[in-house]
Amino acid sequence: MSPTTDVALADVDEAMADRLLQLAKGDASPDEVAPPLGGPGWNLERTAWFYGYHRAAAGGLDGPAAEKSWAVFTGPHIAGSVRLKREPGAGLPSAETGIWLGRSFRSQGIGGAALELVLAEARRAGLQRVTARTLAGNHGAQRLLTAAGAALTHDGDGTVHAVIDL
Ligand SMILES: CC(C)(COP(=O)(O)OP(=O)(O)OC[C@H]1O[C@@H](n2cnc3c(N)ncnc32)[C@H](O)[C@@H]1OP(=O)(O)O)[C@@H](O)C(=O)NCCC(=O)NCCS
């Protein structure tokens, strides 16, 4: 796959959260974006979680939630979101990442480019490790993480733990 260079991260304020939710509703499965709250679809609980999450993450890695989220852009298009959350007690400065893209933006190298940008943010923040957890059946996510240098461990509970040492 040819590298996609026209990818950038943007901070998430309320207006950006609105745009992300619009993208999520039209171009992703709710379970790819938010925890399974309140039943299927974008119900009130899930929507409240979504805004609450991005509001808390606006405080950044050194804020009260120890978390930061970004919108992923490809050129002028909002394509998805990526996040980092500090993992206390990991023995070294570490954070967990997660990513989702709208379906129409997948398999074009955008995820790989966004992950590289997040790893650069992590290095800038002084982190030494980034981890992720995904389902054993999510081969796209595992490929993405491996391409970024992750070591994968199958945890026997149907999930895979990825560790990227920076
Ligand atoms: C996982 C996800 C972010 C990948 O982003 P993407 O932009 O599609 O990935 P890229 O195009 O950058 O591809 C990265 C690598 O993964 C591979 N890949 C992408 N989608 C794949 C799939 N569905 N199956 C197998 N491999 C896949 C690509 O071939 C590429 O491999 P390469 O570097 O050897 O060429 C995206 O598919 C997505 O948003 N999925 C839904 C949410 C999700 O699963 N998030 C992960 C939770 S940790």
Ligand as a Chemical Component Dictionary entry (heavy atoms), coordinates in Angstrom:
data_LIG
# 
_chem_comp.id                   LIG 
_chem_comp.type                 NON-POLYMER 
_chem_comp.pdbx_formal_charge   0 
_chem_comp.three_letter_code    LIG 
# 
loop_
_chem_comp_atom.comp_id 
_chem_comp_atom.atom_id 
_chem_comp_atom.alt_atom_id 
_chem_comp_atom.type_symbol 
_chem_comp_atom.charge 
_chem_comp_atom.model_Cartn_x 
_chem_comp_atom.model_Cartn_y 
_chem_comp_atom.model_Cartn_z 
_chem_comp_atom.pdbx_ordinal 
LIG C1  C1  C 0 -8.446  -0.694 12.027 1  
LIG C2  C2  C 0 -8.472  0.530  11.123 2  
LIG C3  C3  C 0 -8.222  1.783  11.956 3  
LIG C4  C4  C 0 -7.345  0.378  10.084 4  
LIG O1  O1  O 0 -7.190  1.592  9.367  5  
LIG P1  P1  P 0 -6.939  1.575  7.795  6  
LIG O2  O2  O 0 -6.748  2.972  7.342  7  
LIG O3  O3  O 0 -8.007  0.785  7.152  8  
LIG O4  O4  O 0 -5.565  0.814  7.753  9  
LIG P2  P2  P 0 -4.444  1.055  6.666  10 
LIG O5  O5  O 0 -5.092  1.255  5.326  11 
LIG O6  O6  O 0 -3.485  2.117  7.147  12 
LIG O7  O7  O 0 -3.747  -0.347 6.670  13 
LIG C5  C5  C 0 -2.746  -0.720 7.609  14 
LIG C6  C6  C 0 -2.384  -2.150 7.348  15 
LIG O8  O8  O 0 -3.480  -2.987 7.735  16 
LIG C7  C7  C 0 -3.928  -3.751 6.621  17 
LIG N1  N1  N 0 -5.391  -3.814 6.719  18 
LIG C8  C8  C 0 -6.259  -2.754 6.765  19 
LIG N2  N2  N 0 -7.519  -3.206 6.887  20 
LIG C9  C9  C 0 -7.448  -4.555 6.904  21 
LIG C10 C10 C 0 -8.401  -5.607 7.028  22 
LIG N3  N3  N 0 -9.727  -5.333 7.160  23 
LIG N4  N4  N 0 -7.958  -6.904 7.026  24 
LIG C11 C11 C 0 -6.638  -7.175 6.936  25 
LIG N5  N5  N 0 -5.675  -6.222 6.817  26 
LIG C12 C12 C 0 -6.070  -4.927 6.803  27 
LIG C13 C13 C 0 -3.462  -3.014 5.406  28 
LIG O9  O9  O 0 -3.270  -3.880 4.298  29 
LIG C14 C14 C 0 -2.149  -2.451 5.879  30 
LIG O10 O10 O 0 -1.138  -3.433 5.848  31 
LIG P3  P3  P 0 0.283   -3.094 5.171  32 
LIG O11 O11 O 0 0.853   -1.989 6.020  33 
LIG O12 O12 O 0 1.006   -4.382 5.262  34 
LIG O13 O13 O 0 -0.045  -2.656 3.783  35 
LIG C15 C15 C 0 -9.824  0.707  10.375 36 
LIG O14 O14 O 0 -10.050 -0.435 9.589  37 
LIG C16 C16 C 0 -11.015 0.911  11.312 38 
LIG O15 O15 O 0 -11.337 2.034  11.659 39 
LIG N6  N6  N 0 -11.672 -0.198 11.722 40 
LIG C17 C17 C 0 -12.822 -0.114 12.649 41 
LIG C18 C18 C 0 -12.416 0.253  14.067 42 
LIG C19 C19 C 0 -11.337 -0.647 14.627 43 
LIG O16 O16 O 0 -11.335 -1.840 14.418 44 
LIG N7  N7  N 0 -10.387 -0.023 15.350 45 
LIG C20 C20 C 0 -9.252  -0.730 15.948 46 
LIG C21 C21 C 0 -9.432  -0.919 17.415 47 
LIG S1  S1  S 0 -7.838  -1.053 18.225 48 
# 
loop_
_chem_comp_bond.comp_id 
_chem_comp_bond.atom_id_1 
_chem_comp_bond.atom_id_2 
_chem_comp_bond.value_order 
_chem_comp_bond.pdbx_ordinal 
LIG C1  C2  SING 1  
LIG C2  C3  SING 2  
LIG C2  C4  SING 3  
LIG C2  C15 SING 4  
LIG C4  O1  SING 5  
LIG O1  P1  SING 6  
LIG P1  O2  DOUB 7  
LIG P1  O3  SING 8  
LIG P1  O4  SING 9  
LIG O4  P2  SING 10 
LIG P2  O5  DOUB 11 
LIG P2  O6  SING 12 
LIG P2  O7  SING 13 
LIG O7  C5  SING 14 
LIG C5  C6  SING 15 
LIG C6  O8  SING 16 
LIG C6  C14 SING 17 
LIG O8  C7  SING 18 
LIG C7  N1  SING 19 
LIG C7  C13 SING 20 
LIG N1  C8  SING 21 
LIG N1  C12 SING 22 
LIG C8  N2  DOUB 23 
LIG N2  C9  SING 24 
LIG C9  C10 SING 25 
LIG C9  C12 DOUB 26 
LIG C10 N3  SING 27 
LIG C10 N4  DOUB 28 
LIG N4  C11 SING 29 
LIG C11 N5  DOUB 30 
LIG N5  C12 SING 31 
LIG C13 O9  SING 32 
LIG C13 C14 SING 33 
LIG C14 O10 SING 34 
LIG O10 P3  SING 35 
LIG P3  O11 DOUB 36 
LIG P3  O12 SING 37 
LIG P3  O13 SING 38 
LIG C15 O14 SING 39 
LIG C15 C16 SING 40 
LIG C16 O15 DOUB 41 
LIG C16 N6  SING 42 
LIG N6  C17 SING 43 
LIG C17 C18 SING 44 
LIG C18 C19 SING 45 
LIG C19 O16 DOUB 46 
LIG C19 N7  SING 47 
LIG N7  C20 SING 48 
LIG C20 C21 SING 49 
LIG C21 S1  SING 50 
# 
